[in-house]
Amino acid sequence: ILLDANNVEKSNPNHCYQKPLGYQLVHQYAIENLDIVEYDNISYQKYLKTVTSTDYMNNQPMKPTVTENSYDSNLHYQLTSKKTSHSDGNTGENTYQYAYEQNNADMITANMVSIPLHTEIKENGKIISKTKTVYAKNAQTANLILPVSAQKFYNDNAASANTLVNYNQYDTQGHLLQYTLKGSVPTAIVWGYNNTLPIAKVEGATYQEVQGLASGIIAKSNTDTDPASEKILMNALDSFRNQAAFKNYSITTYTYDPLIGVTSVTPSTGIRQFYKYDSSNRLQSVVDANNNIVKELSYNYQH
């Protein structure tokens, strides 16, 4: 607006703003050129339907491998099947079921409908694998919706389900505290670094057996902020694993730089390995207690 131009500034409020449905507009003079119409805003999901992969031999294309994806449920719109026709003539099919198909009301209520619970794999029409993950919400899961078991089926009969692992106990943050593999003894997991990372795995013990003896290593992990405090934690972990109560158990312990990664792993053999990182916090090498390189990684970039 130019000075001394005698322009007049005038604003016209939006008479529809914050008004309820059905409100009658009475300022027709202000909306002479306004048309109000009702219309449908139609949107749709875009899904990957087909993947075609072609290999070449002597610069000649071979028969392609084609994978067709299906999304047949309008309840969750997730991938329900994946059929693959291989270049050698063999076929494969994976089918998936989710909370709706498995009638898991807790997961549906929590909108956890994108997690595959049941997977079936076929090759040339024959079932070669069928697995199921069971989720529940109970005292075992600290009243959170979490997996309580993983099962494998050996035929189409549901009674043939064979439990591969039971997830026996969680804490209130959803961290696994104890699990039992098929035909095995339990394994307890101790969480440290302010309950964010596992610092000990005790194979053969229940979490109840371990819990009362782990308070010291938990406290020292919470204060691990530099090499000196990490060394104190390592000594505490060694004392923890050497307790008489654990003489028949297999114990693995861990230390970390929480924002970078694991810094040491000590398996039941006691042969500790250290993990070294570069200036970009990428794993650079794994060394033993004598600084001998066990594994080394390099990163090469092309511009």
N, C-alpha and C positions, 0 to 999 in steps of 0.2 A: 504494500500500500504506500503510495507516494505521499510525501508531506504536502499539505496545502491543496490536495486534489479534491477535497470535499467528498471523498468516497464514504459510503455508509456501510458498515459491517453488520450483517444480519445473519443469524443462525436459526435453523428450523429443526426442532427436536424430532427424534424418531418416536412417533406416537404409538408404535407397537412395542417399544422397549419395556421389558419386565411386566407386560400385561398378560393376564391369564387367557387360556383358550376360550374363544367365544366372545372376547371383548369387542364391543362395537366402536368403530372409528367414527368420530363425529366432526373431524376437521377436514372436510372434503376439499376445502380450498387449498390445503397444503399437499394433497395427494392426487391432484388432478391427473397427473401422468403416471400414476402407479397402478399396475395390474397385480392382483393377488390371485395366484392359482395354486392348486394342489397337484403334486406330481410324485411319482415313485422314484426313489434313488436306488437303482438296482446295482448291486455289487456282486462279485463272485471271487472265489479263491482260485489261485493259479497253482497247479500242481505239475510236478515232473511226470510226464506220462510215459515216454519211451526213451531209452538210451540205446544207441547203436554204436558198437565198437568194431572197427575193421582193422585187421592186421595185414601187413604187406610182406610179400616174399618176392625178391628180385623185381621190386617196383611194381608188382602185380597185386591187386587187392584179393584177399581171400574172402571166403564166405563170412559175413559179419556175425557177431554175437549180438542178439537183440534182447533187451530186458523191457518188459511191459509192467508198469505199476498200476495198481487199482486202488481206488479209495471208495469203497462201496457202502460206507456207513454215513448216514446223514446225522448221526448222533455225536460223532467226534471228528469226522473228516480226516482220520489218520490213514496211513498206508495199511491196507488190509491184505494185499497179496502182491507178490513180485514173481513174475514168470520169466524165465530166461531160456532162450533157444541158443545153444552154443554152436560154434562154427563146425564142430565135429558131429553134429546131429543129436547130441544128448540134450536133454531138457532138465530144467530145475524149477522148483516152485517153493517159495516161502510164504506161509500165511501167518497172520498176526491177529491176536485178540487182545482187547483192552478191557477197561473196567466195566463198560456196558455189557460186553459179551460174557464176562465172568461174573456179572451180577454183584460187583463189589460196591455196595451202597456208600460206604465211607469215602471211597475214592471219588465216586461220582459227585457226592455232596461237596467235596473239597476241590472239584474240577481237576482232579488228577487223571485226566482221561487220555493223555498222550503217551503213557508208559506201557510198552508191550508186556503183557502178563503171560501170554501163551504163544509159543512159537513152534510151528511145524515145518520141517524141511523135507522135501521130496526130491528124488532124482529119478528121472524116467518113470514117474508115476508111483514110485515105491517110497514109503516113509523111511527115512534114515535117521531122523532125530525129531523128538518132540519134548519140549521143556516147558516148565511152568514156574513162575515166581508168585508166591502167595504173600499178599500184603494184609496186614491187620492193624487194628487200633485197640490196644489193650495194655494191661500192666507190663507185659513183656516189652512193649515198645514205648514205655513211658507215656502212654496215651497219645502217641503220634502215629500217623499212618506210615508204616515202614515194612519192609520185607521181613517175614518170619521164617521162610523156608524157600529152597529152590529144589524143584523136582524134575526127574527125567522119566519119560514113559518108554517102555520097550515094545509096546504094540498099541492098538487102538483102544484097548480096554483101560478105562480110568483106574481100575483096581490095580493095574500094574505099575502105578506111580512108585518111583524109588526116590527117596529123599537124598539129595546130594549134600545139602548143608542145612543146618538149623541155626538161625540167628537168635540166640537165647536171650540176650539182654542188651538194652540201649540205655543211654542216659537221657536227661530231659532236653538235650540239644540234638538228639538224633545220632550221637556217636555210638558205634558198635562197641560193646564192652565184652561180649562173650559170644563165641560161635562154636558149633560142633560139626565137623565133617562126617560124612557117611562112615559108620563103623569105627569112629575115632573117639578119642578123648577130647574134652573141651579145650578151647584156647581162650585165654583172657588177654585183653588189651588195656594198657594203662595210657591215659591221655595226659599230656602236660602242655607246657607253654600256654598257660591260661586256658587249658582245655581246648586247644586248637589242633594239636598234632600228637600222633601216637609215639610214645617214648619207650615202651616195652611191650613185647609180645611173649606171653608165657604159655607154652604148649603143654597141656597136661593138667592145668589148674583151672578151677572155676574163678570167676571174678571175685566172688565172696572170699575165697582163700587169699587172693592177691591184694585186695583193696586195703586191708589194714596194714600191710607192709610197704605200701607204695607212697605214703604221704611225704616221706623225705625226698624222693626223687621228683615228685610232682612240684614240691616247693622250690627245689633248686632249679628245675627247668623254667619256672616262672621268672627267675631272676637271671637267666642266662642271656647276657647282653653283649659279651665280648669274649675274646679267647681265654682270659683268666677265669671267668665264671663258667665257661664251657668246660674247662678242665676240671673244675670242682664238680660239675654235673657228671662228667665221665667217671670220676672216682666214686661218686655216689651210686651210679648205675652199676659199676663193678661190684661194689659192696652189696647192692640189692641182689644181683644175680648169684652171688656166692653164699647167700643165706642157707642155713641148714634145711629150712623148710622147702627149699626149691631144688634140693640135690638130685631129685629124680625127674626134673622138668627141663625142657629145652627152652632157653630164653634168648631172645634177640632184643638188643637195645639200640636206640637211635638218638642222635643229637641233630640240631638244625640251626641255620640262620633263617628265622621264620619268613622273611621277605625274599629269600633267595632259594633255599632248598636244603636237603639233608646234608649234614657235614660229616657224619660218621655213622657207620653201621657195625655193630659187634654181634656176630651170630653166636650160636651155642658153643662153637669151637673156641671162642675167645679171640679169634684172629680178626682184629679190627681193620677196617678199611676207611680211608678218609676221602672225602669228595671235595675237589678244588674247583673254583669258578674263576672265570676271567673278569675283566673290567666291565663287561656287559652283563654280568651275572649268569653267564652260560656255563654249563658243566664243561670243564676243561680236561680234568683227569681224575682217575681214581688211583690212590696209592696205598701201600700197606704201611705198617707201623715203622718200617725202616726207610720209608719214602721211595720205595721201589714202585715204578709205574705198573699198575695192573691193567689199566685201560686209559687210552688217551683219545681225545676228540679234537678235530680241527674243523673250522668253519671257513668256507671259501665262497666268496661272492663274485659274481660277474656283473659288470656294468655295461 
